[in-house]
Amino acid sequence: MERIDERAVSAILLAAPGWARVGLAMPDERLRERAADALAATISERLASTPAPDRNQLNLPL
């Protein structure tokens, strides 16, 4: 199992919608759950996306 890069998760959280980050501290339980779901979806979408190819990588024929 691959370890998740903590810096990447931190950057993703900072780029997440502001309402979701603030929503985690709200007294309303339903709003906290929606905020947590939105943050989890943002993290999983960003981590699942394929990284951009490295320009320094040589193209090798198959």
Secondary structure as a PSIPRED ss2 file (coil, helix, strand):
# PSIPRED VFORMAT (PSIPRED V4.0)

   1 M C   1.000  0.000  0.000
   2 E C   1.000  0.000  0.000
   3 R C   1.000  0.000  0.000
   4 I C   1.000  0.000  0.000
   5 D C   1.000  0.000  0.000
   6 E H   0.000  1.000  0.000
   7 R H   0.000  1.000  0.000
   8 A H   0.000  1.000  0.000
   9 V H   0.000  1.000  0.000
  10 S H   0.000  1.000  0.000
  11 A H   0.000  1.000  0.000
  12 I H   0.000  1.000  0.000
  13 L H   0.000  1.000  0.000
  14 L H   0.000  1.000  0.000
  15 A H   0.000  1.000  0.000
  16 A C   1.000  0.000  0.000
  17 P C   1.000  0.000  0.000
  18 G H   0.000  1.000  0.000
  19 W H   0.000  1.000  0.000
  20 A H   0.000  1.000  0.000
  21 R H   0.000  1.000  0.000
  22 V H   0.000  1.000  0.000
  23 G H   0.000  1.000  0.000
  24 L C   1.000  0.000  0.000
  25 A C   1.000  0.000  0.000
  26 M C   1.000  0.000  0.000
  27 P C   1.000  0.000  0.000
  28 D C   1.000  0.000  0.000
  29 E H   0.000  1.000  0.000
  30 R H   0.000  1.000  0.000
  31 L H   0.000  1.000  0.000
  32 R H   0.000  1.000  0.000
  33 E H   0.000  1.000  0.000
  34 R H   0.000  1.000  0.000
  35 A H   0.000  1.000  0.000
  36 A H   0.000  1.000  0.000
  37 D H   0.000  1.000  0.000
  38 A H   0.000  1.000  0.000
  39 L H   0.000  1.000  0.000
  40 A H   0.000  1.000  0.000
  41 A H   0.000  1.000  0.000
  42 T H   0.000  1.000  0.000
  43 I H   0.000  1.000  0.000
  44 S H   0.000  1.000  0.000
  45 E H   0.000  1.000  0.000
  46 R H   0.000  1.000  0.000
  47 L H   0.000  1.000  0.000
  48 A H   0.000  1.000  0.000
  49 S C   1.000  0.000  0.000
  50 T C   1.000  0.000  0.000
  51 P C   1.000  0.000  0.000
  52 A C   1.000  0.000  0.000
  53 P C   1.000  0.000  0.000
  54 D C   1.000  0.000  0.000
  55 R C   1.000  0.000  0.000
  56 N C   1.000  0.000  0.000
  57 Q C   1.000  0.000  0.000
  58 L C   1.000  0.000  0.000
  59 N C   1.000  0.000  0.000
  60 L C   1.000  0.000  0.000
  61 P C   1.000  0.000  0.000
  62 L C   1.000  0.000  0.000
